[in-house]
Amino acid sequence: MFLAEEAATTSGVIDPFDWFMLAFTVIILIGFVRLLMARPKKNVFAIGFTLVALILFLFIDYVMITEVWMG
């Protein structure tokens, strides 16, 4: 109950951790592109793992921006 009340009062506040989440998303995206551009042999497990992580981080960023930043 207390966490819900605190979350309701902090709507629209950008936390410094939000910037780290966005930076990690960009880093994962760069790693995903580099894995896809590997020439001789592609590591399919690494590509799949990175794709799942990228989808998860993009979803978290979407929720963070729409629910927290936009209110």
MARMIVEX-605297 format. One record per residue: x, y, z of N, C-alpha, C in turn; residue number from 0; chain. Coordinates in nm, 4 decimals. Layout:
N
[[X, Y, Z], [X, Y, Z], [X, Y, Z], NUM, "A"]
...
//
This chain:
71
[[0.0827, -0.1193, 0.0000], [0.0000, 0.0000, 0.0000], [0.0865, 0.1247, 0.0000], 0, "A"]
[[0.1918, 0.1256, 0.0813], [0.2765, 0.2439, 0.0893], [0.3542, 0.2656, -0.0400], 1, "A"]
[[0.3964, 0.1566, -0.1047], [0.4693, 0.1699, -0.2307], [0.3800, 0.2263, -0.3394], 2, "A"]
[[0.2550, 0.1868, -0.3415], [0.1626, 0.2385, -0.4420], [0.1360, 0.3867, -0.4211], 3, "A"]
[[0.1253, 0.4280, -0.2967], [0.1039, 0.5697, -0.2688], [0.2256, 0.6519, -0.3070], 4, "A"]
[[0.3441, 0.5992, -0.2804], [0.4661, 0.6700, -0.3159], [0.4836, 0.6771, -0.4668], 5, "A"]
[[0.4486, 0.5705, -0.5361], [0.4593, 0.5698, -0.6818], [0.3616, 0.6683, -0.7433], 6, "A"]
[[0.2462, 0.6846, -0.6834], [0.1473, 0.7775, -0.7364], [0.1905, 0.9231, -0.7184], 7, "A"]
[[0.2665, 0.9507, -0.6138], [0.3088, 1.0888, -0.5889], [0.4335, 1.1265, -0.6673], 8, "A"]
[[0.5095, 1.0299, -0.7169], [0.6334, 1.0612, -0.7885], [0.6159, 1.0538, -0.9399], 9, "A"]
[[0.4941, 1.0644, -0.9887], [0.4695, 1.0575, -1.1328], [0.5268, 1.1805, -1.2019], 10, "A"]
[[0.5945, 1.1600, -1.3141], [0.6513, 1.2694, -1.3907], [0.7924, 1.3074, -1.3502], 11, "A"]
[[0.8492, 1.2391, -1.2545], [0.9850, 1.2684, -1.2096], [1.0812, 1.1751, -1.2809], 12, "A"]
[[1.1825, 1.2341, -1.3441], [1.2822, 1.1534, -1.4144], [1.3937, 1.1188, -1.3165], 13, "A"]
[[1.4122, 0.9912, -1.2935], [1.5135, 0.9415, -1.2017], [1.6456, 0.9252, -1.2774], 14, "A"]
[[1.7603, 0.9451, -1.2130], [1.8881, 0.9231, -1.2820], [1.9051, 0.7796, -1.3330], 15, "A"]
[[1.8415, 0.6824, -1.2684], [1.8496, 0.5440, -1.3144], [1.7860, 0.5269, -1.4522], 16, "A"]
[[1.6878, 0.6124, -1.4845], [1.6226, 0.6051, -1.6161], [1.7231, 0.6287, -1.7279], 17, "A"]
[[1.8175, 0.7184, -1.7073], [1.9191, 0.7457, -1.8096], [2.0112, 0.6256, -1.8283], 18, "A"]
[[2.0404, 0.5540, -1.7194], [2.1212, 0.4321, -1.7304], [2.0460, 0.3237, -1.8084], 19, "A"]
[[1.9167, 0.3135, -1.7863], [1.8378, 0.2158, -1.8606], [1.8404, 0.2454, -2.0106], 20, "A"]
[[1.8279, 0.3720, -2.0465], [1.8344, 0.4096, -2.1873], [1.9734, 0.3832, -2.2452], 21, "A"]
[[2.0777, 0.4111, -2.1667], [2.2150, 0.3863, -2.2142], [2.2391, 0.2368, -2.2335], 22, "A"]
[[2.1911, 0.1536, -2.1423], [2.2075, 0.0086, -2.1568], [2.1331, -0.0424, -2.2796], 23, "A"]
[[2.0174, 0.0162, -2.3090], [1.9430, -0.0236, -2.4282], [2.0226, 0.0069, -2.5539], 24, "A"]
[[2.0853, 0.1228, -2.5580], [2.1673, 0.1596, -2.6739], [2.2870, 0.0660, -2.6864], 25, "A"]
[[2.3503, 0.0317, -2.5750], [2.4651, -0.0595, -2.5775], [2.4239, -0.1978, -2.6271], 26, "A"]
[[2.3085, -0.2470, -2.5806], [2.2593, -0.3770, -2.6269], [2.2275, -0.3718, -2.7756], 27, "A"]
[[2.1701, -0.2611, -2.8219], [2.1405, -0.2460, -2.9647], [2.2679, -0.2473, -3.0489], 28, "A"]
[[2.3710, -0.1799, -3.0031], [2.4992, -0.1806, -3.0744], [2.5571, -0.3218, -3.0787], 29, "A"]
[[2.5507, -0.3930, -2.9678], [2.5997, -0.5306, -2.9641], [2.5209, -0.6222, -3.0558], 30, "A"]
[[2.3898, -0.6016, -3.0630], [2.3060, -0.6832, -3.1511], [2.3418, -0.6610, -3.2977], 31, "A"]
[[2.3620, -0.5357, -3.3350], [2.3996, -0.5049, -3.4733], [2.5364, -0.5649, -3.5063], 32, "A"]
[[2.6288, -0.5561, -3.4131], [2.7621, -0.6135, -3.4371], [2.7567, -0.7651, -3.4512], 33, "A"]
[[2.6711, -0.8302, -3.3726], [2.6558, -0.9754, -3.3854], [2.5969, -1.0140, -3.5202], 34, "A"]
[[2.5027, -0.9337, -3.5679], [2.4422, -0.9639, -3.6974], [2.5392, -0.9406, -3.8138], 35, "A"]
[[2.6331, -0.8491, -3.7958], [2.7262, -0.8173, -3.9034], [2.8524, -0.9032, -3.9012], 36, "A"]
[[2.8621, -0.9986, -3.8101], [2.9794, -1.0865, -3.8033], [2.9895, -1.1671, -3.9325], 37, "A"]
[[3.1061, -1.1669, -3.9920], [3.1219, -1.2258, -4.1247], [3.1403, -1.3773, -4.1260], 38, "A"]
[[3.2477, -1.4289, -4.0710], [3.2743, -1.5705, -4.0990], [3.1730, -1.6656, -4.0368], 39, "A"]
[[3.1422, -1.6467, -3.9115], [3.0547, -1.7415, -3.8430], [2.9719, -1.6653, -3.7408], 40, "A"]
[[2.8402, -1.6845, -3.7453], [2.7521, -1.6150, -3.6520], [2.7202, -1.7052, -3.5332], 41, "A"]
[[2.7202, -1.6466, -3.4153], [2.6858, -1.7178, -3.2938], [2.5349, -1.7036, -3.2729], 42, "A"]
[[2.4601, -1.8064, -3.3069], [2.3143, -1.8002, -3.3040], [2.2621, -1.7842, -3.1618], 43, "A"]
[[2.3254, -1.8494, -3.0658], [2.2819, -1.8374, -2.9264], [2.2986, -1.6935, -2.8770], 44, "A"]
[[2.4112, -1.6319, -2.9097], [2.4348, -1.4940, -2.8667], [2.3376, -1.3980, -2.9332], 45, "A"]
[[2.3062, -1.4217, -3.0595], [2.2097, -1.3363, -3.1295], [2.0719, -1.3494, -3.0655], 46, "A"]
[[2.0297, -1.4707, -3.0343], [1.8998, -1.4912, -2.9701], [1.8934, -1.4305, -2.8312], 47, "A"]
[[1.9980, -1.4497, -2.7534], [2.0025, -1.3949, -2.6177], [1.9979, -1.2431, -2.6216], 48, "A"]
[[2.0741, -1.1832, -2.7136], [2.0768, -1.0385, -2.7251], [1.9432, -0.9850, -2.7755], 49, "A"]
[[1.8783, -1.0586, -2.8645], [1.7470, -1.0163, -2.9135], [1.6442, -1.0159, -2.8007], 50, "A"]
[[1.6455, -1.1169, -2.7178], [1.5522, -1.1220, -2.6040], [1.5808, -1.0072, -2.5073], 51, "A"]
[[1.7080, -0.9826, -2.4779], [1.7441, -0.8728, -2.3883], [1.7037, -0.7385, -2.4476], 52, "A"]
[[1.7232, -0.7220, -2.5788], [1.6870, -0.5966, -2.6438], [1.5363, -0.5742, -2.6405], 53, "A"]
[[1.4584, -0.6774, -2.6669], [1.3121, -0.6648, -2.6609], [1.2676, -0.6292, -2.5198], 54, "A"]
[[1.3268, -0.6931, -2.4201], [1.2916, -0.6646, -2.2810], [1.3251, -0.5204, -2.2437], 55, "A"]
[[1.4441, -0.4749, -2.2797], [1.4842, -0.3390, -2.2454], [1.4014, -0.2359, -2.3224], 56, "A"]
[[1.3672, -0.2639, -2.4482], [1.2819, -0.1711, -2.5222], [1.1435, -0.1615, -2.4590], 57, "A"]
[[1.0901, -0.2740, -2.4115], [0.9608, -0.2720, -2.3433], [0.9693, -0.1930, -2.2125], 58, "A"]
[[1.0749, -0.2151, -2.1365], [1.0927, -0.1413, -2.0108], [1.1052, 0.0078, -2.0378], 59, "A"]
[[1.1806, 0.0451, -2.1422], [1.1941, 0.1866, -2.1768], [1.0606, 0.2464, -2.2192], 60, "A"]
[[0.9825, 0.1703, -2.2957], [0.8507, 0.2172, -2.3374], [0.7613, 0.2441, -2.2157], 61, "A"]
[[0.7574, 0.1494, -2.1243], [0.6753, 0.1665, -2.0038], [0.7267, 0.2838, -1.9211], 62, "A"]
[[0.8575, 0.2944, -1.9092], [0.9169, 0.4022, -1.8300], [0.8808, 0.5386, -1.8892], 63, "A"]
[[0.8895, 0.5526, -2.0194], [0.8629, 0.6824, -2.0813], [0.7145, 0.7154, -2.0800], 64, "A"]
[[0.6298, 0.6184, -2.1125], [0.4867, 0.6489, -2.1196], [0.4210, 0.6632, -1.9831], 65, "A"]
[[0.4613, 0.5801, -1.8866], [0.3936, 0.5828, -1.7564], [0.4572, 0.6809, -1.6582], 66, "A"]
[[0.5890, 0.6896, -1.6577], [0.6555, 0.7715, -1.5564], [0.6798, 0.9121, -1.6075], 67, "A"]
[[0.7398, 0.9237, -1.7248], [0.7750, 1.0569, -1.7742], [0.6521, 1.1351, -1.8206], 68, "A"]
[[0.5626, 1.0683, -1.8932], [0.4463, 1.1383, -1.9469], [0.3321, 1.1484, -1.8466], 69, "A"]
[[0.3436, 1.0745, -1.7387], [0.2429, 1.0823, -1.6329], [0.1306, 0.9982, -1.6607], 70, "A"]
//
